[in-house]
Amino acid sequence: MLDRPADANAATGPPRFAPASRHTQSPSGPSLREVPGILRRRKWHFLLAMMLPPLLALVALGQITPRYTATGTLIYDPSEYSARELQSILRVDPTTDAVMASQAEIVRSLPAAGRIAERFVLDRSPEFNWRLRSPSLLGLVRNAAVSVWESWFGSTPAGPAEQTAEAVRHSVALAVQNAIKARNLKQTRLIEVSFTTEDPALAALAANMAMDIYVTGQLDAKFDAVKRASEWLRGRVADLRREVREGEDRIAAYRAREGLVQGVQAGLATEQVSRLNSDLLQAQAELAQSQARLDVARGRSGGAAQAAISPSVVQLRAQQEQISGQLNGLLARLGPNHPDVMTMRNQLNAVQRGVAGEIARVVAASEAEVRAGRDRVATLERNLADVQSQIDRNAQAQIPLNAMQRDVEASRTLLNSVLERIQQTQQQTAIEQPDARVVSPALPPNEPSFPRWKLMLAAAAAFGVFFGLLLVWLLELADTSLRSGDDVRARLGLPCFALVPQVSRRSLGWVRVAEYGVYKPLSPFAEQLRALRAGLWLRARQPKVVAITAARPSEGKTTVAVALGRSAALNGERVVVVDCDIRQPSLAQLLDMDGKSGLVDCLLGHATLAEIIQADELGSAAFIPAGSAEIDVAGLFTSDAMRKVLEQLRAEYDLVLLDAPPALAMTDARLLARLADATVLCVRWRQTPFGVVRKAVDLLEDAEAQIAGVALTRVDARAHVRAGYADSEVYHPRYGGYFRE
C-alpha cells in the first residue's frame, strides 16, 4: 500500500518531482488466482444468479403436467426356414445393427399406432387429439378475430378446411406414434419398447400392446408368406404335371414315328445287336470246332487226335492194334504163310477197311457240319450288319428323343421336389413360431419420466452456478474501476499511497468525516491519512505544495485534503489547506466559514494573505476558503499573485495542500497541478471507471504535473477484505489490536 517512487531528477527553483516510470496496461479478464477474491466480493451477484435458474425451474416444473413412461423388452430371435424354395420368401437376413434398427421402427409403425389408438379410444383424449384441448392464446386471438370479421362483414374469413374424421384419426395415430419409442440395446438382440403418456396405467397397457402387435405381426407375416408359398407351389405342381404329361406324349409319338422300340434293358435294335453278336461268336466257335474235327478226320492231326474222331473209330483202331499185335506174335512163331497168320492177317485187313470206312463217314459228316457252320456265320454277319445300320439310323433319331426325355425327367424331378416341399410347408405351418417374443412386459411406472425433478433441478443448479460464474465474470470485465493498490500500480503505473476507508454513519455519530481523524486518531481512517502523508514524505524530494485532485466530482478529494491537513497538524507540522475549487467551493461549508474572504479576494487584492487564513477549531491546521468572487479563475491561477501566494505559504508552512477541482473537466486543476510540487489523485474505490482516471492522468501529464500517487477513497473495508487483495491485509481483524474506533 505504501509505495516509494524512484528518485526524481534534480531541478532548479522549487522542488519538482518527475513521475515514476509507468508501464500501464489495459484492463483484462481476471485470472484464476483472482477467482476466489472475485467471488467473495461479488458473492451476492453470484448467489442471486445461482439461485435464479433453480427457482425458475421449480416454478416451471410446477406448471408442467407429469408424463409417465412404461418400458418393456422383447427379443428378436429369427429362426431359419428349412425349405430351400421358400428361403427367398421367408429368408432371414443376418442380425445386423441395420436389421435391429429396422425392427425397432416396425414396432412403432403407424399401423401399430393406429391400432393402439383405436383400442384405447385415444381420439377422445385431449393429450392425443389436439382438437379437444383448451384453446391456446393464439387460438383465442384467432377466434376473436373471426368473430370481429363476422360481425363486420357477415362472413367467415377463409381459413383451413375442417378436418375430416379420417384426418383426425391420422393425426391421433401420429401422436401415438410419437409417444412410442423403440430402440435396440447395443450388442444385443433386445428391443426396448416404451410408451409415454399422462396416465401410468395407459402407458403400460399401450407399451404391452405395441409389443403384442409386433409379435403377432411377425407370426401373421410368416403365415401369410407360407400361405402364398403354398399357393404358388400348388400352382407350380399343376404346371409341372402338365409339362410331364405333354412331354411323355411327345416322346411316345416320336418313338412311334421313328420306329424306336424300347427293349427290356435298352433299345430293341441294341438288344438285337447284342444277341446277334452272341450268336455270331457261338457260330464262329462251332465252325472252328467243326473245322478242327474235319482236319482230324482227314488225318491232318496226330494219331491221338485221329483216335478221338469217334468212339467207333477208336474201338476199331483198338481192335486193329490188338490184331496187329497178335499177328506180329504169330509171325514170330509160325511164319507168314501159316494159316493162323493168314487168318489173323485177313482179320486185320477187315478191321482196317472198317476203320477207313468209318473215317470216311466221319469226314463227310464233318464237311457237312463245316458248311453249315459257315452258312450260319455268314447269315449272322449279314443280320448284324443290317441291325448295325438300323442302330445308326436310330442313333440319329435318338438325339431329339434324348432331349425330350431329359426335359421330361427334369420336370418329373422338380415335380417330385415341389410335392415334397408342399408336405414340408404344411408341417412348418403347424410348428411356426414368431421371430420375436416378449422378455419383460411393461409395468405401470411409479414415478414420472418427465419432468425429472431431481435431474432438471440439478441441471438448473449447475446452470445457475455456470450462470453465476458467467455473470460475475462479465461484471468483472465490465467493472473498469480501480479496486486495489495493485490494480492502481498495474494499470496506471502510479503508486497507491492510501486506501481511505468509508466511515459508517454509526461510527461517525455526530462527527463529520473530515473531523473523524481528529477524534479517532488510532482508527484505520486516521492511519490511512498518515500513510498518505508518509507516501509524500518518503519521496526523494519532499514536496511542500501538494495539489489534491480527482478525475470527477464526489471522489472525496476535499475530505481527504482537510483530513490530511488535520492529521499532519496533529503530528506537529505547520499545515495550510487552500480551497482552489473556485467554481464549486466546499471547504467553507465544511468548516462553517461561509461568507468569509478567501483565495480569490487575496488574488484580486481585496484582502491580504493574513486576512484570509482561518484557524482550525479542532487543531493547529490553517484553512484558506475559496472566496466569493466569480471571475476568470484560470487567469488568476496563472498570475504572479498566485505564485507569490504560494511562495509565502511555502515559506511559512511545512505542507501546503491545494484542494483542486476535478481534473477531467476543469482546466483549473491542471494549472494548479503544474504549480504544485506534487499532485495526489483521489479515485473513488470501485466506482470511477478506469478510462476516466486514465484520461485525467493524461491531462495532468500533458500539463507537466508531477503526479506523486493515487489515494483510493471511500473504500468499504469489509468488502475489500473479502475480495482477497494483497493490500486488504491492513483491514484484517488480526490487526484489530492496533486500532481504536
C-alpha positions in Angstrom: 0.0 0.0 0.0 2.8 2.4 0.9 4.9 3.0 -2.2 8.1 4.9 -2.5 8.8 6.0 -6.1 12.2 6.2 -7.6 14.4 9.3 -7.3 13.4 12.2 -9.3 15.7 14.3 -11.4 17.0 17.4 -9.6 15.8 20.7 -10.8 16.5 24.3 -10.1 13.9 26.5 -8.3 11.1 25.0 -6.4 11.5 21.3 -6.0 10.0 19.4 -8.9 9.2 15.7 -9.0 9.3 13.6 -12.1 6.6 10.9 -12.3 7.8 7.4 -11.7 8.2 5.4 -14.8 5.0 3.7 -15.7 4.2 0.7 -17.8 0.4 0.8 -17.8 -1.7 -2.0 -19.1 -5.3 -2.0 -20.3 -7.9 -3.9 -18.3 -8.0 -7.6 -19.0 -10.0 -10.5 -17.8 -9.5 -11.9 -14.3 -7.0 -14.7 -13.8 -7.7 -17.9 -12.0 -5.8 -16.7 -8.9 -8.3 -13.9 -8.6 -11.4 -16.0 -8.8 -11.8 -16.7 -5.1 -11.5 -13.0 -4.3 -13.9 -12.1 -7.1 -16.5 -14.5 -5.8 -16.0 -13.1 -2.3 -16.6 -9.5 -3.3 -19.4 -10.4 -5.7 -21.0 -13.1 -3.7 -24.5 -11.6 -3.8 -24.5 -11.3 -7.5 -23.2 -14.9 -7.7 -25.7 -16.2 -5.2 -28.6 -14.4 -6.9 -27.6 -15.6 -10.3 -27.0 -19.1 -9.0 -30.4 -19.3 -7.2 -32.5 -17.8 -10.1 -32.4 -20.8 -12.5 -33.4 -23.4 -9.9 -36.2 -21.1 -8.7 -37.4 -20.5 -12.2 -37.1 -24.3 -13.0 -39.0 -25.1 -9.8 -41.8 -22.7 -10.9 -41.8 -24.1 -14.4 -41.8 -27.7 -13.2 -44.9 -27.0 -11.1 -46.8 -25.9 -14.2 -45.9 -29.0 -16.3 -48.2 -31.9 -16.4 -46.2 -35.0 -15.4 -45.8 -37.7 -18.0 -45.1 -41.4 -17.3 -43.1 -43.8 -19.4 -43.7 -47.6 -19.2 -41.0 -49.7 -20.7 -41.0 -53.4 -21.8 -38.4 -55.5 -23.5 -38.7 -58.1 -26.3 -36.0 -60.2 -28.1 -35.7 -60.6 -31.8 -34.5 -64.2 -32.5 -35.3 -65.2 -36.1 -35.4 -68.9 -37.0 -34.1 -70.2 -40.3 -36.8 -71.7 -42.6 -35.8 -75.2 -43.8 -37.4 -75.3 -47.3 -34.8 -74.1 -49.8 -37.5 -73.0 -52.3 -39.1 -70.7 -49.6 -35.9 -69.1 -48.4 -36.3 -66.4 -51.0 -39.7 -65.6 -49.4 -39.0 -66.3 -45.8 -35.3 -65.6 -45.8 -33.8 -64.3 -42.6 -31.1 -61.7 -43.0 -28.1 -61.7 -40.7 -28.9 -59.8 -37.5 -27.0 -56.6 -38.0 -27.5 -53.1 -36.5 -29.4 -52.1 -39.6 -31.8 -55.1 -39.2 -32.3 -54.3 -35.5 -33.0 -50.6 -36.2 -35.5 -51.7 -38.9 -37.3 -54.0 -36.4 -37.4 -51.1 -33.9 -39.1 -48.9 -36.5 -41.6 -51.7 -37.3 -42.6 -51.8 -33.6 -43.5 -48.1 -33.7 -45.0 -48.2 -37.2 -48.0 -46.0 -38.0 -50.4 -49.0 -38.4 -49.5 -50.3 -35.0 -50.0 -46.8 -33.5 -53.4 -46.7 -35.2 -54.4 -50.0 -33.7 -53.4 -48.7 -30.2 -55.3 -45.5 -30.7 -58.4 -47.5 -31.8 -58.1 -50.0 -28.9 -57.9 -47.4 -26.2 -60.1 -44.8 -27.9 -57.4 -42.2 -27.8 -59.2 -39.9 -30.2 -61.3 -38.9 -27.2 -58.2 -37.9 -25.2 -57.1 -34.3 -25.4 -53.5 -35.5 -25.0 -53.6 -37.1 -28.4 -56.4 -35.2 -30.1 -55.4 -31.6 -30.1 -59.0 -30.5 -31.2 -60.2 -31.5 -27.7 -57.7 -29.3 -25.9 -58.5 -25.9 -24.5 -57.7 -23.2 -27.0 -54.3 -21.5 -26.6 -53.7 -17.8 -26.5 -53.2 -17.8 -30.3 -56.4 -19.8 -30.8 -58.3 -17.3 -28.6 -56.9 -14.4 -30.6 -57.9 -16.2 -33.9 -61.4 -16.9 -32.6 -61.8 -13.3 -31.6 -60.6 -12.1 -35.0 -63.1 -14.4 -36.7 -65.9 -13.1 -34.5 -65.0 -9.5 -35.4 -64.8 -10.4 -39.1 -68.2 -12.0 -39.0 -69.7 -9.0 -37.1 -68.3 -6.5 -39.6 -68.5 -8.3 -42.9 -71.1 -11.0 -42.2 -69.0 -13.9 -43.5 -66.3 -16.1 -42.2 -62.7 -15.4 -43.4 -61.1 -18.0 -45.5 -59.1 -20.4 -43.3 -58.0 -24.0 -43.1 -60.7 -26.5 -44.0 -62.3 -28.5 -41.3 -60.6 -31.8 -40.7 -62.4 -35.0 -41.7 -62.7 -38.0 -39.4 -60.0 -39.8 -41.3 -57.7 -36.8 -40.9 -58.4 -36.8 -37.2 -57.6 -40.5 -36.9 -54.4 -39.9 -38.8 -53.3 -37.1 -36.6 -54.1 -39.2 -33.5 -52.1 -42.1 -34.9 -49.2 -39.8 -35.5 -49.4 -38.5 -31.9 -49.5 -42.1 -30.6 -46.5 -43.0 -32.8 -44.6 -40.1 -31.3 -45.4 -41.5 -27.9 -43.9 -44.9 -28.8 -40.2 -45.3 -28.5 -38.3 -48.4 -29.6 -34.6 -48.8 -29.5 -32.1 -51.6 -29.9 -29.9 -52.3 -26.9 -26.3 -52.3 -28.2 -24.6 -55.6 -28.8 -27.8 -57.5 -28.1 -31.0 -58.6 -29.9 -33.1 -56.9 -27.3 -35.5 -54.1 -28.3 -36.7 -51.8 -25.6 -40.2 -50.5 -26.2 -41.7 -47.6 -24.2 -44.8 -45.5 -24.2 -45.1 -42.1 -22.7 -48.4 -40.6 -21.6 -50.0 -38.7 -18.7 -51.7 -41.9 -17.4 -49.2 -44.5 -16.0 -51.7 -47.4 -16.4 -52.3 -46.5 -20.0 -48.6 -46.2 -20.6 -48.1 -49.8 -19.5 -51.1 -51.2 -21.5 -50.1 -49.3 -24.6 -46.4 -50.5 -24.4 -47.5 -54.1 -23.9 -50.0 -53.8 -26.8 -47.3 -52.4 -29.1 -45.1 -55.4 -28.3 -48.0 -57.8 -28.8 -48.8 -56.3 -32.1 -45.2 -56.7 -33.2 -45.0 -60.3 -32.1 -48.3 -61.3 -33.6 -47.5 -59.4 -36.7 -44.3 -61.5 -37.1 -46.4 -64.7 -36.9 -49.1 -63.4 -39.2 -46.4 -62.4 -41.7 -45.0 -65.9 -41.6 -48.4 -67.5 -42.0 -49.2 -65.2 -44.9 -45.8 -65.9 -46.5 -46.3 -69.7 -46.1 -49.8 -69.4 -47.5 -48.6 -67.5 -50.5 -45.8 -70.0 -50.9 -48.2 -73.0 -50.7 -50.5 -71.5 -53.3 -47.5 -70.8 -55.5 -46.2 -74.4 -55.0 -49.6 -75.9 -55.8 -49.8 -73.9 -59.0 -46.3 -75.0 -59.8 -47.3 -78.7 -59.3 -50.2 -78.3 -61.8 -47.8 -76.7 -64.3 -45.2 -79.4 -63.9 -47.7 -82.2 -64.2 -49.0 -80.8 -67.4 -45.4 -80.4 -68.7 -44.6 -84.1 -67.8 -47.7 -85.4 -69.4 -47.2 -83.4 -72.6 -43.5 -84.4 -72.7 -44.4 -88.1 -72.4 -47.0 -87.8 -75.1 -44.4 -86.2 -77.4 -41.9 -88.9 -76.7 -44.4 -91.7 -77.4 -45.5 -90.0 -80.7 -41.9 -89.5 -81.7 -41.0 -93.2 -81.0 -43.9 -94.4 -83.0 -43.0 -92.1 -85.9 -39.3 -93.0 -85.8 -39.8 -96.7 -85.0 -37.8 -96.5 -81.8 -39.0 -99.6 -79.9 -37.7 -99.9 -76.4 -36.4 -103.2 -75.2 -36.3 -104.6 -71.7 -33.0 -103.0 -70.9 -32.2 -100.9 -73.9 -33.5 -100.2 -77.4 -34.7 -103.1 -79.5 -32.0 -102.7 -82.2 -29.4 -102.6 -79.4 -30.7 -105.8 -77.9 -30.7 -107.4 -81.4 -27.1 -106.4 -82.0 -26.2 -107.9 -78.6 -28.0 -111.1 -79.3 -26.6 -111.4 -82.9 -23.0 -110.7 -81.6 -23.5 -113.5 -79.1 -24.9 -115.9 -81.8 -22.2 -115.0 -84.2 -19.5 -115.7 -81.7 -21.1 -119.0 -80.8 -21.4 -119.9 -84.6 -17.8 -119.0 -85.2 -16.8 -121.1 -82.3 -18.8 -124.1 -83.5 -17.4 -123.6 -87.0 -13.9 -123.7 -85.7 -14.7 -126.9 -83.8 -16.2 -128.4 -86.9 -13.2 -127.5 -89.0 -10.9 -128.9 -86.4 -12.8 -132.3 -86.4 -12.7 -132.2 -90.2 -8.9 -131.7 -90.1 -8.6 -134.6 -87.6 -10.8 -136.8 -89.7 -8.7 -136.1 -92.7 -5.6 -137.0 -90.8 -4.0 -133.7 -90.5 -3.6 -134.1 -86.9 -1.7 -136.7 -84.7 -2.9 -140.1 -84.0 -4.2 -139.3 -80.7 -6.3 -136.6 -82.3 -7.5 -139.0 -85.0 -8.3 -141.6 -82.4 -10.7 -139.1 -80.9 -12.7 -138.8 -84.2 -15.5 -141.1 -82.9 -15.9 -143.9 -80.4 -16.4 -146.4 -83.2 -13.1 -145.5 -84.8 -11.4 -145.7 -81.5 -12.8 -149.2 -80.9 -11.9 -150.3 -84.4 -8.4 -149.0 -84.0 -8.0 -150.6 -80.7 -9.1 -153.9 -82.3 -6.7 -153.2 -85.2 -3.8 -152.7 -82.8 -4.8 -155.9 -80.9 -5.0 -157.9 -84.0 -1.8 -156.4 -85.3 -0.1 -157.4 -82.1 -1.3 -160.9 -82.3 -0.3 -161.1 -85.9 3.2 -160.0 -85.1 3.4 -162.7 -82.4 2.2 -165.3 -84.7 4.7 -164.2 -87.4 7.5 -164.5 -84.9 6.5 -168.1 -84.0 4.8 -169.5 -87.1 5.9 -167.7 -90.2 4.0 -165.6 -92.8 2.3 -168.5 -94.5 0.9 -170.2 -91.5 -2.9 -170.4 -91.7 -3.3 -168.8 -88.4 -1.1 -166.0 -89.6 -3.2 -165.7 -92.8 -6.4 -165.8 -90.8 -5.1 -163.2 -88.5 -3.9 -161.0 -91.5 -7.4 -161.3 -93.0 -9.0 -160.1 -89.8 -6.5 -157.2 -89.6 -7.4 -156.2 -93.2 -11.1 -156.4 -92.4 -10.6 -154.2 -89.4 -8.5 -151.7 -91.4 -11.3 -151.5 -94.0 -13.7 -150.8 -91.2 -11.5 -148.0 -89.8 -11.2 -146.4 -93.3 -14.9 -146.6 -93.9 -15.7 -145.2 -90.6 -13.2 -142.3 -91.1 -14.7 -141.5 -94.5 -18.1 -141.4 -93.0 -16.8 -139.1 -90.2 -15.1 -136.8 -92.7 -18.2 -136.5 -94.8 -20.2 -135.6 -91.7 -17.6 -133.1 -90.6 -17.5 -131.4 -94.0 -21.3 -131.1 -94.0 -21.1 -129.6 -90.5 -18.4 -127.2 -91.6 -20.5 -126.0 -94.5 -23.5 -125.5 -92.3 -21.4 -123.5 -89.8 -20.0 -121.3 -92.5 -23.5 -120.6 -93.8 -24.7 -119.7 -90.3 -21.8 -117.4 -89.7 -22.4 -115.6 -92.9 -26.1 -115.3 -92.2 -25.4 -113.9 -88.7 -22.9 -111.4 -90.1 -25.4 -110.1 -92.7 -28.0 -109.8 -90.0 -25.6 -108.0 -87.7 -24.7 -105.5 -90.5 -28.4 -104.8 -91.1 -29.1 -104.3 -87.4 -26.0 -102.0 -87.1 -27.3 -99.9 -89.9 -30.6 -99.7 -88.1 -28.8 -98.7 -84.9 -27.0 -95.9 -86.8 -30.3 -94.6 -88.1 -31.8 -94.9 -84.6 -28.9 -93.0 -83.1 -29.6 -90.0 -85.2 -33.3 -90.2 -84.3 -32.4 -90.7 -80.6 -30.8 -87.3 -80.2 -34.1 -85.3 -80.2 -35.6 -88.1 -78.2 -32.9 -87.8 -75.5 -33.5 -84.1 -75.3 -37.2 -84.6 -74.8 -36.5 -87.3 -72.2 -34.2 -85.0 -70.3 -36.8 -82.3 -70.2 -39.5 -84.7 -69.1 -37.1 -86.1 -66.4 -36.2 -82.7 -65.2 -39.9 -81.7 -64.9 -40.6 -85.0 -63.2 -37.8 -84.5 -60.7 -38.9 -80.9 -60.0 -42.5 -82.1 -59.6 -41.4 -84.6 -57.0 -39.3 -82.0 -55.2 -42.2 -79.5 -55.2 -44.6 -82.2 -53.9 -42.1 -82.9 -51.1 -41.8 -79.2 -50.3 -45.6 -78.9 -50.1 -45.6 -81.5 -47.4 -42.8 -79.7 -45.5 -44.7 -76.4 -45.8 -47.8 -77.9 -44.3 -45.7 -79.3 -41.5 -43.9 -76.0 -41.0 -47.2 -74.1 -40.7 -48.2 -76.3 -37.8 -45.0 -75.6 -35.8 -44.3 -72.0 -36.9 -43.0 -69.6 -34.2 -42.7 -65.8 -34.4 -39.2 -64.2 -34.8 -39.7 -62.2 -31.6 -41.1 -62.8 -28.1 -41.7 -60.6 -25.1 -38.9 -60.9 -22.5 -40.1 -58.3 -19.9 -43.7 -56.8 -20.0 -44.2 -53.2 -19.2 -45.4 -52.3 -15.7 -47.1 -49.0 -14.7 -44.4 -46.6 -13.6 -44.4 -45.2 -10.1 -42.5 -42.0 -10.9 -43.0 -39.7 -13.9 -40.4 -39.8 -16.6 -41.0 -36.1 -17.4 -40.3 -33.8 -15.8 -37.5 -35.4 -13.9 -37.4 -33.1 -11.0 -34.1 -34.2 -9.5 -32.3 -34.2 -12.8 -33.7 -30.9 -14.0 -33.2 -29.2 -10.7 -29.7 -30.5 -10.6 -29.2 -29.3 -14.2 -30.7 -25.9 -13.3 -28.5 -25.7 -10.2 -25.5 -26.5 -12.4 -26.6 -23.9 -14.9 -27.1 -21.5 -12.1 -23.6 -22.0 -11.0 -22.4 -21.5 -14.5 -24.6 -18.5 -15.0 -23.4 -17.0 -11.7 -19.8 -17.5 -12.7 -20.5 -16.1 -16.1 -22.4 -13.1 -14.6 -19.5 -12.5 -12.2 -17.0 -12.8 -15.0 -19.0 -10.4 -17.2 -19.4 -7.9 -14.3 -15.7 -8.2 -13.6 -15.0 -7.5 -17.2 -17.4 -4.6 -17.2 -16.1 -3.2 -14.0 -13.2 -1.0 -15.1 -12.9 0.8 -11.8 -9.7 0.6 -9.6 -10.2 -1.9 -6.8 -6.8 -2.1 -5.1 -3.3 -0.7 -4.8 -2.1 -3.5 -7.1 -4.7 -2.5 -9.6 -3.5 1.1 -9.5 0.1 0.2 -10.0 -0.6 -2.4 -12.7 -3.0 -0.2 -14.8 -1.8 3.4 -14.1 1.9 2.8 -13.2 1.4 5.1 -10.2 1.9 4.2 -6.5 -1.1 3.9 -4.3 -0.4 5.8 -1.1 -3.6 5.0 0.9 -6.9 3.2 1.0 -9.0 5.7 2.8 -11.9 3.8 4.2 -15.6 4.7 4.1 -16.7 5.5 7.7 -20.1 4.3 8.5 -22.8 6.6 10.0 -22.8 4.5 13.1 -19.1 5.1 13.6 -19.3 8.8 12.8 -22.2 9.6 15.1 -22.3 13.4 15.3 -18.8 13.8 13.9 -18.2 14.8 10.3 -15.9 12.6 8.2 -13.3 15.4 7.9 -13.2 15.5 11.7 -13.1 11.8 12.3 -9.3 11.5 12.2 -9.0 14.1 14.9 -11.5 12.4 17.2 -10.3 8.9 16.4 -6.5 9.3 15.8 -6.0 5.5 16.2 -8.7 4.5 13.7 -7.9 2.9 10.3 -9.2 6.1 8.7 -6.5 8.2 10.5 -3.9 5.5 9.8 -4.6 5.8 6.1 -4.2 9.5 6.2 -0.8 9.0 7.9 0.0 6.5 5.2 -0.8 9.2 2.6 1.4 11.7 4.3 4.2 9.2 4.7 4.0 8.4 1.0 4.6 12.1 0.2 7.3 12.4 2.9 9.2 9.4 1.7 9.7 10.7 -1.8 13.2 11.7 -2.8 12.4 15.4 -2.6 9.7 16.0 -0.1 7.1 18.3 -1.6 5.7 21.2 0.3 2.9 22.3 -2.1 0.7 19.3 -2.9 -2.3 19.5 -5.2 -5.1 17.1 -4.3 -7.5 16.5 -7.2 -9.7 13.8 -8.7 -11.0 12.8 -12.1 -14.6 13.7 -11.4 -16.7 15.1 -8.6 -17.8 13.2 -5.4 -14.4 11.4 -5.2 -13.8 12.7 -1.6 -10.8 14.9 -2.5 -11.9 17.8 -0.2 -12.5 15.4 2.7 -9.1 13.9 2.1 -7.4 17.3 1.9 -9.0 18.6 5.1 -8.5 15.3 7.0 -4.9 15.0 5.7 -4.2 18.6 6.8 -5.5 18.0 10.3 -3.6 14.7 10.5 -0.3 16.4 9.6 -1.1 19.2 12.0 -1.6 16.7 14.8 1.9 15.4 14.1 3.4 18.8 14.7 3.6 20.1 11.1 2.5 23.5 10.0 -0.2 22.9 7.5 -2.5 25.1 5.5 -5.3 23.8 3.3 -6.3 26.0 0.4 -9.7 25.7 -1.3 -8.8 26.1 -5.0 -12.2 24.8 -6.3 -13.4 28.3 -7.0 -16.4 27.3 -9.1 -17.9 24.8 -6.6 -16.2 25.6 -3.2 -16.9 23.2 -0.4 -14.3 23.9 2.2 -16.1 26.9 3.7 -19.3 25.0 4.0 -17.4 22.0 5.5 -15.7 24.3 8.1 -18.6 26.7 8.7 -16.7 29.6 7.0 -19.4 30.8 4.7 -19.2 34.5 3.8 -15.6 34.9 4.7 -12.9 36.2 2.4 -10.8 33.7 0.6 -8.2 33.0 -2.1 -9.9 34.9 -4.9 -10.2 38.0 -2.7 -6.4 37.8 -2.0 -5.5 37.3 -5.6 -7.7 40.3 -6.6 -6.0 42.4 -3.9 -9.2 42.8 -1.9 -7.6 41.1 1.1 -4.2 40.2 2.4 -3.0 36.6 2.8 -3.1 37.0 6.6 -6.7 38.1 6.4 -7.9 35.1 4.5 -6.1 32.5 6.6 -8.6 30.8 9.0 -7.6 28.8 12.1 -9.0 25.3 12.6 -11.2 24.9 15.7 -10.0 21.3 16.2 -6.3 21.7 15.8 -3.4 23.8 14.6 -4.1 23.5 10.9 -4.9 26.6 8.8 -7.5 26.9 6.1 -8.0 29.3 3.2 -11.5 29.3 1.8 -12.1 29.9 -1.9 -13.8 33.3 -1.5 -17.0 34.6 -3.1 -15.9 36.3 -6.3 -16.8 34.7 -9.7 -14.3 35.7 -12.3 -11.9 34.1 -14.7 -10.2 31.6 -12.4 -7.7 30.4 -15.0 -6.3 33.9 -15.3 -5.9 34.1 -11.5 -4.1 30.8 -11.2 -1.6 31.8 -13.9 -1.0 35.3 -12.4 2.0 36.5 -10.5 -0.2 37.0 -7.5 -0.8 33.2 -7.3 2.9 32.5 -7.5 3.6 35.0 -4.7 0.8 33.5 -2.5 2.3 30.0 -3.0 5.9 31.3 -2.2 4.6 32.9 1.0 2.8 29.8 2.0 5.8 27.7 1.2 7.9 29.8 3.4 5.5 29.8 6.3 4.2 26.3 6.3 5.7 22.8 6.1 2.8 21.5 4.0 0.5 23.4 1.6 -2.5 21.3 0.4 -4.3 22.7 -2.6 -7.9 21.4 -2.9 -8.1 21.4 -6.7 -11.2 20.9 -8.8 -11.7 17.7 -10.8 -9.0 17.3 -13.4 -11.1 15.8 -16.2 -13.4 18.7 -16.9 -11.8 21.7 -15.2 -8.7 23.4 -16.6 -8.0 24.9 -13.1 -6.8 21.5 -11.8 -4.1 21.2 -14.5 -2.9 24.7 -13.8 -2.8 24.1 -10.0 -1.1 20.7 -10.5 1.6 22.5 -12.6 2.2 25.0 -9.8 2.3 22.3 -7.1 5.4 20.3 -6.2 3.4 17.1 -6.4 -0.2 16.0 -7.2 -2.2 13.4 -5.4 -5.1 11.9 -7.5 -8.1 10.8 -5.5 -10.0 7.9 -7.0 -13.2 6.5 -5.6 -12.8 2.8 -4.9 -14.7 0.6 -7.3 -16.7 3.5 -8.7 -14.6 5.6 -11.0 -14.1 4.0 -14.4 -10.5 3.3 -15.4 -11.0 5.2 -18.7 -12.0 8.4 -16.8 -9.0 8.0 -14.4 -6.6 7.3 -17.4 -7.9 10.4 -19.2 -7.4 12.6 -16.1 -3.8 11.3 -15.7 -3.1 12.0 -19.3 -4.4 15.6 -18.9 -2.3 16.1 -15.8 0.8 14.7 -17.5 0.2 16.9 -20.5 0.3 19.8 -18.1 3.6 18.5 -16.8 2.2 17.9 -13.4 4.2 15.8 -11.0 1.7 13.1 -10.1 3.1 11.6 -6.9 0.5 8.9 -6.5 -3.1 7.9 -6.0 -5.3 7.6 -3.0 -8.3 5.3 -3.2 -11.2 6.8 -1.3 -14.4 5.6 0.3 -13.1 2.1 0.5 -15.5 -0.5 2.0 -13.2 -2.2 4.4 -15.2 -5.3 4.9 -15.8 -5.8 1.2 -12.1 -5.1 0.5 -11.1 -7.8 3.0 -13.5 -10.3 1.4 -12.1 -9.5 -2.0 -8.8 -11.1 -1.0 -6.5 -8.4 -2.4 -3.0 -8.2 -1.0 -3.4 -4.7 0.4 -6.7 -5.7 2.2 -4.5 -7.1 4.9 -4.5 -3.7 6.6 -8.2 -4.2 7.4 -7.9 -7.8 8.6 -9.3 -8.4 12.1 -5.9 -9.7 13.1 -4.8 -6.1 13.3 -7.7 -5.1 15.5 -5.3 -4.6 18.5 -3.6 -1.7 16.6 -6.7 0.4 16.0 -9.3 2.0 18.2 -12.6 3.0 16.8 
